[in-house]
């Protein structure tokens, strides 16, 4: 009696955990907790995006934030002159009592990264392999072509005055937690090596991804971000992906990298094209 030879997963086919002929994964305490975390994240995202009881104060606040974001995004924190806004009689109502440039900067940072968190949550679901979601979320966080003006201004302010405003640790902690949870899922789905330290790997990924973004922002060269992300995945994939899936995720990442910087004027959270199965090329 002969046994059928094993084959690698072809590009475009689901990872092993998603093949219909394989038995379902046994739930463990870890996967159950992660599932609860994912449901909680989805509930928060729904609450954030729910539009209800929009008041004139809400409209005024967003108008002020957009005006402030435009100035911060173009001129930076030090180069922005927002004195005319501080004399606006609706400022206190529109920004919850904010009366200074630093208050407005903090409000722009908070609003920008709430939007980014919601957009990232939309990329994560149980039908998409976790490692694919991790790659997409990591790119979303730093690809300016996927950011609206508020998110772009929040990124610039985070670089310039984030520590002074006290928001930097919370933002980075949230990103690191998302990366770690997706790595945990990737292990359960048999795409990620089971012996990696997910906390350390998530931290390293954050350093490499955001460090590449800072280098790109400092040089202002359009192709620099793509080059930095290419080096990041070239370094990380052999460390975190099981041998049988190396080729698949190298090609998957290469396709995703072709889209970096090419989604001009695409609002945060929107995706071009749609996924069919585990992977259908750039979206």
N, C-alpha and C positions, 0 to 999 in steps of 0.2 A: 504494500500500500504506500503510495507516495503522498507527500504533503505539498500543498500549493505554496509556491514561493511568496515571500512577503514583498510587498511593494510600498514605495513611498507614496504619500498622499500627493496627488496631482494638483497643480495650481488650479484654484477655483473650486476644489472640493472641500467639504467641511473638515475641521480637525477631528481626531479620533473620537472625542467625547460626544460629537454631534452626529456620528454615523448611526443610521437607524438600526443596523444589524447588531450593534454592540449593546450589552446590557446597560441599564441606567446606572449612573454613579450612586454609590451608597452614601447617604447623607451622614455627615459627621457633625460634631459640635461646632467645628470651625466653619463648615459650609453653611450650617443653619444660621449661625451668627452673622455671617456675611450676607446671607439672603435677607435677614432682618435689617441689616444696615442699608442694603440696596433699596428695600421698600421704604425705609425711613427717608432716604435721600430723595426718592421719587415723590413722597408726600410733601417734603419741603419745597421741591421744585414746583409742584402744582400750586402750593400756597403762594409762592413768590410770583408766579406768572398769572395768577387769577386776577382778572380785572373786575372790580366791583366797587360801587360807591365812589367813583372818581369825582373829586371835588375841585373847585376852582383853585384851592391851595395846592393840590397835586399837580394841576396843570402849570401853575406858576412855578412850583419847585422844579419841575422837569425843564421848563423853559430856561430858568436860571442855570441849572446844571449843564444844559447843552451849550449855553452861551459861555459858561466858565470852561467847559471841556474844550471848546473851540480855541479859546485863548491859551489854555494850558498846553494843549496839543501842539499849537504852532510855535509858541514862544517860551514854553517851560514855566516853571514856578517863578523864578526870579524875574523873568522877562515879561510877565503878565501884569497888566495894570487893571485891577478890578475895583478901583476906588469908586467908580460910578455905580457899581452894584451895591456897595455898602450903604449908599444913600437912598437906595430904592425902598420906598415905604412898605413894599410887599416882601422884602427879603426875610424878615423874621417869620412871617407866615409861610413863605414858600420853602424855606430851608430849615424849619424847626428851630429858629432862633439863631442861626448862623449869621455872624456880623463881620467876619474877617476873611481875608484871603486864605488863611490856613484852614478855617472852618469849611470854606468852599472846596478847597483841595481835598480835605478828608471826605466830604460828601461825594465828590467825583470818584475818588478811589473806591469807596464803599459801593456805589451804584455800578461802577464799571466791573468790579470783580463779582458782584452778585449776578450780573448779566453773563459773565464768563462762566460762572459755576452752573448756571441754568443751561447754557449751551453745551457744556461738557456732560451734564447729566443726560441730555438727549442722545448723546452718542453711546451711552452705556445701557445695554439691555441684555437679558438672558439668552436672546436668540443670536447675538453676535459673540464670537469667541473673545475671551477676555484680553488676550494679547493683542488682537487686532484693535479692540477698543482702547487699550493702553497707548498704542502708537497714534491713533487718531486724536485722543485727548491731549497727549503730549504736544502734538503739532498745533492743535487748536490754541493751546495756551500761549504760544509764542509767535504764531504766524500773523503778521499785521494785516495781511489781505483778508483775513477772516474776522477782523475786529471793526466794530462801528466806532465813531469818534469818541464816545464815552470810554470804551474799553481801551482805545489807543491812548487817550489822555491819562487814564488810570495807570497804565503801564509806565508812561513817562514820569508821572508823579511818584510812583513807587520807587523808581530809580533815583529820583532827585531828592525827595524828602520823606520817603516811606518810614524810615526809622524815627524821624522826629514826630511823625503823626501816629506812631504806635500801631500801624496796621500790618507791617511786614511779616511778623511771626505768624499771625493768623492766616494770612494768605498762603504762605509757604507751607504751613502745617496742613492746610486743607489739600493742597496739591499732593503733598507727600502721602497723606492718608489715602487719597484716591489711587495713587500708583500702587501702594502696598496692597490694598484690597483687590485690585485687578491682578496683581501677581499671585495672590492667594488663589483666586479663581483659576488662573492659568495653570497652576500646579494641579488642581483638581481635574482640569480638562486635559491633562497630560501633554501640554505644550511647553510648560515651563519646568525647568529642572527642579526636582523636589528637595534638593539639598542646598538651595540658595537661602541666604538670610534675606527675607523679604523687606525688612526694615532698612537694612544697609543698602540693598539694591535700589529701593525707592529713593533713598537719600542721594545715592550716586546719580540716578537718573535725573533727579531734580537739579543737581549741580551742573550736570552736563547740558541738559536742555536749556536751562535758564542762562547758564554761562555762555552758551552759543548765541542765545538771543542778545545778551549784553554786548558781545563782540560785534555782532551784526549791527546793533544800534549805534555803537561807537564809530564804526567804519562807514556807516551809511551806504554800504555797497549792496545792491540788490541780490547778488548771488551768494553773499557771505552766509546768510542764515541756512540756505540749503546745503552749503559745504559743511557747516558746523554740524547740522543734523545728520548728514551722511556719515561723518566721522563718529558721531555718537553711536549710531546703530551698528556701524562696522565694529566698534569696540564692544558694545553690550550684547548683541545678539548671540555670539558664540558663548558668552558667559551664562545667559539665562535660558536659552532655548534648547530643548532636547535635540540630540543629534538627528533623529529621524525627521524633524521639522525644520531644520536649519535652512534648507534650500527654499522651502515654501515661504518662510518669513523674510528671507533676504529679498525674494522677488516681490512679496507683498509690500515691504517697506520701500523698495525702489519705486514701485508704482505710486505710492503715496507721496514720495519726495518730489515726483514730477509736478505735483499740484501746488507745492509750496510757493507762495508769492504770486500765484496766477489767478486768484479769485478776486480780482479788482472789484471794489464796491459791493462785495457780497456781505450782507449783514451778519453779525455774529449769530451762530446757531443755525444758519441755513446751510444746506449741502446741495451740491449740484449732482444730478443723476440720482440713482438709488441702488442700494445693495440688493443683490439677488444671491442668496446663499451666504456662505462664509466670506466670500470675497468676489468682487466683480470689477476690480480695477479701481482707478481713482474715482472718488465721489466728491 
